[in-house]
Amino acid sequence: YKMYLPPLLPPRETASWPNRRALLRQRIAAANADVVCLQEVAPESFADDFAFMAELGYDGVELFRKGRFRPATFWKSARCRLAAPAAHKDRVLLTSF
């Protein structure tokens, strides 16, 4: 939340996940990028945390091993398709379009 300027709410509320998720949705929707890459997504709550991506027209793939935070890649399904299955090694997620 340190990069969210000007501060939208007092710091405790700004740092809350519901607020951060809403801000992510807003910024990703505004950018309208073909590909969005995220790091440190949580496997326990990934589906709920990023359900909004499907609403914005994105498909995605994430790399999860051993319950650690991992990367995820989303792409606009109307504009891109995977050329090959996602490949991963430790903390790297490679997606080819």
C-alpha positions as CSV (number, residue, x, y, z in Angstrom):
1,Y,0.0,0.0,0.0
2,K,3.0,2.3,0.2
3,M,2.6,3.2,-3.5
4,Y,-1.0,4.3,-3.4
5,L,-0.7,8.0,-3.5
6,P,-2.5,10.1,-2.5
7,P,-3.6,7.9,0.4
8,L,-7.2,6.9,-0.1
9,L,-8.0,6.0,3.5
10,P,-6.2,6.0,6.8
11,P,-3.2,3.6,6.7
12,R,-4.9,0.6,8.5
13,E,-7.8,0.6,6.2
14,T,-5.6,1.2,3.2
15,A,-3.6,-1.9,4.0
16,S,-6.6,-4.1,4.4
17,W,-6.9,-6.8,1.7
18,P,-10.5,-5.9,0.7
19,N,-9.3,-2.3,0.0
20,R,-6.2,-3.4,-1.8
21,R,-8.1,-5.9,-3.9
22,A,-10.6,-3.2,-5.0
23,L,-7.7,-0.9,-5.9
24,L,-6.0,-3.7,-7.9
25,R,-9.2,-4.3,-9.8
26,Q,-9.6,-0.6,-10.5
27,R,-6.0,-0.1,-11.7
28,I,-6.0,-3.3,-13.8
29,A,-9.3,-2.4,-15.4
30,A,-8.0,1.1,-16.1
31,A,-4.8,-0.2,-17.7
32,N,-6.7,-2.7,-19.8
33,A,-3.4,-4.6,-20.5
34,D,-3.4,-7.7,-22.6
35,V,-1.1,-9.4,-20.0
36,V,-0.9,-8.9,-16.3
37,C,1.8,-10.5,-14.2
38,L,1.6,-10.7,-10.4
39,Q,3.9,-12.0,-7.8
40,E,3.3,-13.4,-4.3
41,V,-0.2,-14.6,-4.7
42,A,-1.5,-16.9,-2.0
43,P,-2.6,-20.4,-3.0
44,E,-5.1,-20.7,-0.1
45,S,-7.2,-17.8,-1.3
46,F,-6.1,-17.3,-5.0
47,A,-9.5,-18.2,-6.5
48,D,-11.4,-15.8,-4.2
49,D,-8.7,-13.1,-4.3
50,F,-8.6,-12.8,-8.0
51,A,-12.1,-13.8,-9.1
52,F,-12.5,-10.3,-10.4
53,M,-10.0,-11.0,-13.2
54,A,-12.5,-13.3,-15.0
55,E,-15.0,-10.5,-14.7
56,L,-12.5,-8.2,-16.5
57,G,-12.1,-10.8,-19.3
58,Y,-8.9,-12.4,-18.2
59,D,-7.8,-16.1,-18.1
60,G,-4.9,-17.0,-15.9
61,V,-2.4,-19.5,-14.6
62,E,-0.6,-19.6,-11.3
63,L,2.4,-21.5,-10.0
64,F,1.8,-23.1,-6.6
65,R,4.2,-25.5,-4.8
66,K,4.6,-26.2,-1.1
67,G,2.1,-23.5,0.0
68,R,4.5,-20.6,-0.6
69,F,3.5,-17.4,-2.3
70,R,4.0,-17.7,-6.1
71,P,3.6,-15.8,-9.3
72,A,0.5,-15.7,-11.6
73,T,0.0,-14.5,-15.1
74,F,-3.4,-13.3,-16.5
75,W,-4.2,-12.5,-20.2
76,K,-7.1,-11.1,-22.0
77,S,-8.7,-14.2,-23.5
78,A,-10.2,-12.2,-26.4
79,R,-6.8,-10.9,-27.4
80,C,-4.3,-13.7,-26.5
81,R,-4.0,-17.4,-26.1
82,L,-1.3,-19.6,-24.7
83,A,1.0,-21.0,-27.3
84,A,2.2,-23.7,-24.9
85,P,1.4,-24.9,-21.4
86,A,2.9,-22.7,-18.7
87,A,6.3,-23.8,-17.6
88,H,7.8,-23.3,-14.1
89,K,10.9,-23.8,-12.1
90,D,11.0,-22.7,-8.5
91,R,9.9,-19.1,-8.5
92,V,9.6,-18.5,-12.2
93,L,6.4,-18.9,-14.2
94,L,6.9,-18.8,-18.0
95,T,3.9,-18.2,-20.2
96,S,4.2,-18.1,-24.0
97,F,1.7,-16.3,-26.2
